[in-house]
Amino acid sequence: MEVNTLAFIAVLLFLAVPTAFLLI
């Protein structure tokens, strides 16, 4: 479950970083 959670967080960061960059 921990690996699955880390993968989920990695995906969120991977999507959130470019989104924040576009908003700025």
PDB file of N, CA, C and O in Angstrom:
ATOM      1  N   MET A   1       0.837  -1.206   0.000  1.00  0.00           N
ATOM      2  CA  MET A   1       0.000   0.000   0.000  1.00  0.00           C
ATOM      3  C   MET A   1       0.876   1.262   0.000  1.00  0.00           C
ATOM      4  O   MET A   1       0.532   2.279  -0.603  1.00  0.00           O
ATOM      5  N   GLU A   2       2.011   1.164   0.692  1.00  0.00           N
ATOM      6  CA  GLU A   2       2.885   2.337   0.764  1.00  0.00           C
ATOM      7  C   GLU A   2       3.399   2.715  -0.625  1.00  0.00           C
ATOM      8  O   GLU A   2       3.472   3.891  -0.981  1.00  0.00           O
ATOM      9  N   VAL A   3       3.753   1.689  -1.396  1.00  0.00           N
ATOM     10  CA  VAL A   3       4.259   1.954  -2.745  1.00  0.00           C
ATOM     11  C   VAL A   3       3.170   2.603  -3.593  1.00  0.00           C
ATOM     12  O   VAL A   3       3.436   3.523  -4.367  1.00  0.00           O
ATOM     13  N   ASN A   4       1.938   2.110  -3.437  1.00  0.00           N
ATOM     14  CA  ASN A   4       0.820   2.656  -4.193  1.00  0.00           C
ATOM     15  C   ASN A   4       0.577   4.105  -3.805  1.00  0.00           C
ATOM     16  O   ASN A   4       0.260   4.935  -4.658  1.00  0.00           O
ATOM     17  N   THR A   5       0.723   4.415  -2.516  1.00  0.00           N
ATOM     18  CA  THR A   5       0.529   5.783  -2.033  1.00  0.00           C
ATOM     19  C   THR A   5       1.611   6.700  -2.574  1.00  0.00           C
ATOM     20  O   THR A   5       1.330   7.823  -2.990  1.00  0.00           O
ATOM     21  N   LEU A   6       2.850   6.221  -2.568  1.00  0.00           N
ATOM     22  CA  LEU A   6       3.958   7.029  -3.086  1.00  0.00           C
ATOM     23  C   LEU A   6       3.764   7.301  -4.571  1.00  0.00           C
ATOM     24  O   LEU A   6       4.046   8.401  -5.047  1.00  0.00           O
ATOM     25  N   ALA A   7       3.287   6.307  -5.295  1.00  0.00           N
ATOM     26  CA  ALA A   7       3.040   6.481  -6.724  1.00  0.00           C
ATOM     27  C   ALA A   7       1.946   7.521  -6.943  1.00  0.00           C
ATOM     28  O   ALA A   7       2.030   8.330  -7.867  1.00  0.00           O
ATOM     29  N   PHE A   8       0.919   7.499  -6.093  1.00  0.00           N
ATOM     30  CA  PHE A   8      -0.178   8.459  -6.197  1.00  0.00           C
ATOM     31  C   PHE A   8       0.322   9.877  -5.956  1.00  0.00           C
ATOM     32  O   PHE A   8      -0.049  10.806  -6.673  1.00  0.00           O
ATOM     33  N   ILE A   9       1.177  10.038  -4.930  1.00  0.00           N
ATOM     34  CA  ILE A   9       1.746  11.353  -4.622  1.00  0.00           C
ATOM     35  C   ILE A   9       2.641  11.816  -5.767  1.00  0.00           C
ATOM     36  O   ILE A   9       2.633  12.994  -6.127  1.00  0.00           O
ATOM     37  N   ALA A  10       3.412  10.894  -6.337  1.00  0.00           N
ATOM     38  CA  ALA A  10       4.305  11.236  -7.450  1.00  0.00           C
ATOM     39  C   ALA A  10       3.507  11.756  -8.637  1.00  0.00           C
ATOM     40  O   ALA A  10       3.913  12.716  -9.292  1.00  0.00           O
ATOM     41  N   VAL A  11       2.368  11.121  -8.914  1.00  0.00           N
ATOM     42  CA  VAL A  11       1.512  11.561 -10.022  1.00  0.00           C
ATOM     43  C   VAL A  11       0.938  12.942  -9.737  1.00  0.00           C
ATOM     44  O   VAL A  11       0.889  13.789 -10.628  1.00  0.00           O
ATOM     45  N   LEU A  12       0.502  13.174  -8.495  1.00  0.00           N
ATOM     46  CA  LEU A  12      -0.049  14.484  -8.133  1.00  0.00           C
ATOM     47  C   LEU A  12       0.993  15.580  -8.322  1.00  0.00           C
ATOM     48  O   LEU A  12       0.692  16.644  -8.863  1.00  0.00           O
ATOM     49  N   LEU A  13       2.217  15.317  -7.875  1.00  0.00           N
ATOM     50  CA  LEU A  13       3.284  16.309  -8.028  1.00  0.00           C
ATOM     51  C   LEU A  13       3.609  16.515  -9.499  1.00  0.00           C
ATOM     52  O   LEU A  13       3.828  17.645  -9.937  1.00  0.00           O
ATOM     53  N   PHE A  14       3.641  15.422 -10.269  1.00  0.00           N
ATOM     54  CA  PHE A  14       3.967  15.496 -11.692  1.00  0.00           C
ATOM     55  C   PHE A  14       2.945  16.348 -12.441  1.00  0.00           C
ATOM     56  O   PHE A  14       3.291  17.036 -13.402  1.00  0.00           O
ATOM     57  N   LEU A  15       1.677  16.300 -11.997  1.00  0.00           N
ATOM     58  CA  LEU A  15       0.626  17.091 -12.634  1.00  0.00           C
ATOM     59  C   LEU A  15       0.529  18.488 -12.039  1.00  0.00           C
ATOM     60  O   LEU A  15       0.216  19.443 -12.751  1.00  0.00           O
ATOM     61  N   ALA A  16       0.791  18.620 -10.750  1.00  0.00           N
ATOM     62  CA  ALA A  16       0.629  19.903 -10.064  1.00  0.00           C
ATOM     63  C   ALA A  16       1.725  20.895 -10.437  1.00  0.00           C
ATOM     64  O   ALA A  16       1.452  22.088 -10.577  1.00  0.00           O
ATOM     65  N   VAL A  17       2.948  20.428 -10.600  1.00  0.00           N
ATOM     66  CA  VAL A  17       4.066  21.327 -10.919  1.00  0.00           C
ATOM     67  C   VAL A  17       3.849  22.060 -12.243  1.00  0.00           C
ATOM     68  O   VAL A  17       3.941  23.288 -12.260  1.00  0.00           O
ATOM     69  N   PRO A  18       3.564  21.370 -13.360  1.00  0.00           N
ATOM     70  CA  PRO A  18       3.323  22.077 -14.624  1.00  0.00           C
ATOM     71  C   PRO A  18       2.093  22.978 -14.547  1.00  0.00           C
ATOM     72  O   PRO A  18       2.068  24.041 -15.167  1.00  0.00           O
ATOM     73  N   THR A  19       1.086  22.571 -13.803  1.00  0.00           N
ATOM     74  CA  THR A  19      -0.125  23.389 -13.665  1.00  0.00           C
ATOM     75  C   THR A  19       0.191  24.690 -12.953  1.00  0.00           C
ATOM     76  O   THR A  19      -0.250  25.757 -13.382  1.00  0.00           O
ATOM     77  N   ALA A  20       0.954  24.612 -11.865  1.00  0.00           N
ATOM     78  CA  ALA A  20       1.347  25.812 -11.124  1.00  0.00           C
ATOM     79  C   ALA A  20       2.197  26.706 -12.013  1.00  0.00           C
ATOM     80  O   ALA A  20       2.071  27.930 -11.970  1.00  0.00           O
ATOM     81  N   PHE A  21       3.062  26.100 -12.819  1.00  0.00           N
ATOM     82  CA  PHE A  21       3.929  26.871 -13.713  1.00  0.00           C
ATOM     83  C   PHE A  21       3.097  27.640 -14.734  1.00  0.00           C
ATOM     84  O   PHE A  21       3.419  28.779 -15.069  1.00  0.00           O
ATOM     85  N   LEU A  22       2.028  27.018 -15.229  1.00  0.00           N
ATOM     86  CA  LEU A  22       1.160  27.677 -16.205  1.00  0.00           C
ATOM     87  C   LEU A  22       0.361  28.795 -15.547  1.00  0.00           C
ATOM     88  O   LEU A  22       0.124  29.832 -16.166  1.00  0.00           O
ATOM     89  N   LEU A  23      -0.055  28.594 -14.297  1.00  0.00           N
ATOM     90  CA  LEU A  23      -0.828  29.618 -13.588  1.00  0.00           C
ATOM     91  C   LEU A  23       0.033  30.849 -13.313  1.00  0.00           C
ATOM     92  O   LEU A  23      -0.458  31.978 -13.323  1.00  0.00           O
ATOM     93  N   ILE A  24       1.317  30.618 -13.067  1.00  0.00           N
ATOM     94  CA  ILE A  24       2.225  31.735 -12.803  1.00  0.00           C
ATOM     95  C   ILE A  24       2.544  32.421 -14.135  1.00  0.00           C
ATOM     96  O   ILE A  24       3.295  33.396 -14.163  1.00  0.00           O
TER      97      ILE A  24
END
